[in-house]
């Protein structure tokens, strides 16, 4: 009989699948289902509309309400334009560090969760362990929504959710919400030699960006604050500006992609309304001459923030199984935990191996000690589930 794969064995296989967001993760999911089937664990897939990607949900133990979900995403960010010293899709070990795309964000946790599921299958659990693996998290927590919709109609409802994004094995109880938006600026095209007779959409975009920056200044100065975050206030960030076809053409259209990452005390709808007022104030004086002038703000994507009380059952459980007494904190990045909390009512927190400072860049790595701490945490979780949580 073949030896049961370890976390490191599984991680090496997971890294070998180049599951960049929007690309297929089906080969990885096929590997995962073969592991689960070999251990006698049942599973269910929730596919993307085109069938190229899939979420996976599995339960080990009794088919009853309650239990703990171990949640992780299977997609990774691209490697193009980054200077790697090793093959990003082949696990490489140097000085007790494991290098490869996704080692920290977040295939290290996924590997540990799968290894724990295999161990759980050999136990008599009194409380169920659930495994939730998603796709396309890196582009705005897109894929998991189908899985959450399916869970909402299930007869079995978990109670707690641990999202294993990298926190250095500390317990994170919150993150900001995010709204991704696009401002579409409309002007009037013309020959650049007659530019004053046209309306330059790029100039409209630049004026809107100035208003965006002023709103950011006001939020930093007067908005709500949460000092558990590294950036304690709501942020506005413009990430892409595009428009124009040629230097001798006054551009008719311009697009600005921007985002709001809000602390719980600020309502993003109010911020959007203020920006829409700013946009109207910019174009209203232009309409007598250019009736088509417009700046339209459209929502592209959004996910809720996470706000978990420090006395929540999931925090108490994590205190027990991590043996970590450090104060809880809030992470700067978004996760799927807010969706599990807001859509399913699960008590959710974030705790996983590695540090996000090592993610999303060349030579991403995770320390061996972090994986060991995660394995130990999940061993204690299995002990708790076996005795009845």
N, C-alpha and C positions, 0 to 999 in steps of 0.2 A: 504494500500500500504506500502511495506517495506521501511524503511528509506534507503536513498542512502548511500553506505558504505563510510567511511572516509579513509584517507590515512592510519591511524593506523589499521583500520579493514582489509584493503587490505594487508598491510604488514604482519599482523599475519597469513593470509592465505598463502602468498607467502613463508614465512619462513618455513611453514609446508611441503613444497615440497622439497625433498632432491635432488635438481637438480645439483649434482656434474658433472663437465665437463665429456663428453663422455657418460654420462648416460642420459636416456630419460627425456625430459622436457615436454612431451605431457600432463601430468596431469595438470601441471601449465598452459600450453597454453589453455587447455580445460576450466580451471577456468576463464582465461582472456577472452576467446571468449564468455563465458556465461555472463560476465559482460557487454561486448560490445553489444551483441545481446539484452540484457535487456534494453539498452539505445538507441536501434535503430541504432547502429554504424556498418557499414559494415567493413569487414576485409578480409585479404588474408593471406594464409600460404605459405611459401617456405620451403619445407622439406629437410632433409638430405637424402643422397642416399638410406639409409636403412629405412627411414621413422620413425625412433625412436625419432628424434628431429626435431624441426621446428622453423623457424623465423616467426614473425607476423608483418604485416603492415596494418595500418588502417588510414583512413582519416575522419576527422570531418569538416564539412563546405563545401564550394563550391568545385566542381571538376574542379579546375583551377590550372594553374601553380602558383608557388610561395608558400609561407607559410613556416612554421617552423616544422622541425622534432625533436621530443623528442626521443632520442635514449638511449637504455639501454640493457644490457645483462642479461639473466635469469639464467645462470650457476654460480656455486660457486666452491670454492676450497674444497678439502677434509678436514675432521675433524680427520681422523685416526692419532694416535700418539700425539694428543693434549689433554691436561687435562682441560676439560670444567667443570665449577661448575654448569651448567644448561644443559638441553637438547638442543643441538645446533639447532635442527629443531622444536623448539617450542618457540615462542616469549615470553620473560620474561622481566618484567619491574621492575627496582630497581632505586630509587632516580632519576627519570626522564631520565633514560637511558634504551634503549630497546636492549636486548641481543638476539643473534641468528646468525647462519651462514648466511651471506649475508646482514645483516642489513645495514652495511656501503657499502659493495662492492657486488652488488649495488641495492639490492631490495628496499632499502629506497627510492631511486629516482624512480624506476619503479612503486612502490606503489603510489607515489605522482603524477606521470605522468598519471597513470590510473584514479586516482581520478579526476584529471584535465580534462581528456577526458570525463568522465561522466558529469562533470559540463558543459563542452563545448557543449555537445549534447543538452542542454536546451537553448543554445544561438543561435542567428542569426549571425554567423561569416561571415565577409566579406572576410577574408583571411583564408585559410585552416590551420588546425592543423593536423600534421601527427604523428603517433606513430610507432616506429620501435623497435621491441624486437628481440634479437638474441640469439643463443646458442653457446656454446663452445668458448666463448671469452677468457677464462682464459688459454687456451692452444695455444694462438697465433692468436686471432681474426679470427678463422677458419669459424664459421658458417655464419657470416654476409656477407661473400663474395657472397653466392648464392642470398641473398636478394638484395645486391647492383647490381648484374647482372640483376635481375628482374626489379629493379627501373630504370636501364639504358635504358630499352626498353619500359618503360611506357610512355603513352601520356602525363601524368601529371608529372612535374618535380618540386620538392620543391626547395626553394632558400637557406634556412638557416638550420643549424643543431646544436642542443645543445646535447652534450653527457654528461649524468649526473653522471659521475664518481665522487667520493668524492673529493671535493676541499675546503671544509669548506665554500661553497657558494661564494668563490672568482672566478674570471674569469681567466681561463688558456688558453693561446693562442698557446701552443706548447708542444710537447714531442718528444723524440728522436725516430728515426727509429730503427728497430731491425731485425737482420738476425740470425736465429738459424742454426747451422752447426754441422756436425759430421765428425771428422777425423778418418778414418779407417786405422789402422797401421797393416801391414802384415810382419811377420817375418818367421822363420822356427822352427817347433817344434823339440823337442829332449828330451832325458832323462836329468834330472837336474844334474846327476853325470858327464855328458859330456856337460855341459852348454856352455862352450866356443866354441863348435863345432856347436851350433845352433844359432839362432838369436831371441833374446827375444823381442817380440812385446811390452811388457810393458815398456821395456827400451826405445824402439823407442818412445812410447807415452810420457814417462818422458822427453825425449829430446825435443819433440815437445812442450810440456808444457813450457819448459824453453824458447823456442823461442817466444811462445805466451806471456809470461810475459815480455819479452824484448820489444816486439811490444807495449804492454800496457805502458811500461815506456816511450817509445819514443812518443806515442800519448799524454800522460799526459804532457810531457815536451815540445813537438814541434808541436802538432796537433792543429787543430782549437779549439776555445773556445767560449762558450756562457755562460756568467756569470749569466744568468737568471736561470740556472739549479743549483741544489745543488752540483752535480758533473759536472763541467763545460766542460769536455772534453769527447771524445768518449771512451767507456770502452770495454774491452775484458774480458770475464768471462768464466771459465771452470766450469761446474756444475756436470759432471758425467764422471768417468773413469771406464771402465770395461774390464776384460780380464783374461784369465787363468782358468784352470779347477782343477788343483791339484798342490801341492807344488813340487812334483817330476817331473813335466812336464814343460819344457820351453814353454811358451805360444806362439802360432802362430799368434793370432789375438788380437787386442786391439782397443777399441773404446773410443773416447773422444767427449762428447757433449759440445759445447761451443757456445757463442753468441757474437755478436757485437751490441752495442747500440750506434748509431752514432749521433753526432750533425750534423746540416745541412751542415756545411762546410767541412765535411769529407765524401768521397765516399766509402761506404763499399766494392764496387767491387775492388777498389785499395788496400784496406787492405787485402782482400782475396787473391789477386794476390801476395802480399808480403808474405803472409803466405804459399802460394803454392811454392814460391821460397825457403822459409825456409825449407819446407818439402823436396823438391828436393835436397837441399844442404845436408840434413841429410842422405838421402838414397843413393845418387849417389856413394859415396866411398864404400858402402857395396855391390853394385851390382856385381862386379867381382867375389865375393865369394857366394853371395846370390842373384841370378838374380830376385827372386820373391819379394825382399824387396820393400816396397812401403808405402807411406802415402798419401791417397786419401782424399780430402776434398769435402764433399757433402753438398749442401744446403738442410735443412729440412723444413724451413718455413721462412717467412719474412713478415713484414708489414711496411708501410712507416711512416715517422715521420709527425708531424703536425707543420705547420708554418703559423700562421694567423696574418696578420698585425693588429696593435692596432686600426687602423681606419676602420677595416672591418665592414660591416653592422651587422654581428652577435655580434661583441663586442659592437657596439653602442646599439643594442637591449638589450644585457645583462646589460649594464650600466643602461638602463631605468628600466628594470623589477626587477633587484636585488637591485637597489639603492645603489650599492657598488661602492665607488670611490677609493678603494685601487688600487695600480698599478697592472696591469696584471702580470702573472707569468707563468712559464712552469713547468709541472709536471714531476717527475722522471719516472713514469710508463707509459707504452704504453696504447693506447685506440683505439677504432674503428674510431675515428674522422679523422685520417689521411687517412683512406680508403674512407670515405665519401668525403673528400676534393679532393684526387688525382683521384679517379675513377668517381665521379659524378660532380666534380666542385662545390660542395656546400661550402659556407662559414661556417666553422665549428669551434666550440670552446667547451671547457670542463668546466662544472659548475654543481656541485651537492652537496648534503648534506653529512656531515660526513667527516672524515679524514682517509686517507689510513693507518695511523699509527695504527688504530684500526682494520684494515682488515687482513685477512689471518692468524689469530692466535686464540688461545682459548679465549673464552668469548668476541668475537667480539660484538661491540655495536655501536649504534648511539644515539646521544643526542636528546631529545625531541625538544630542541630549534632549532636544525638543520632542523628537519622535518618541523617545523613551518615556518622557513625562506624559505624553498623550496616551501611549499604551497603558501606562500605570493607571491613569485616570479611568480609562475604559474598562480595565480589569475591576476596579472598584465599583464602577457602574454595574457590571454584570453581577457582582456579589450582592449589590443592593437589590437588583431585579430578581435574583434567585431567592432572596429571603422575603421579598414582598415589599415594594416601595410604597 
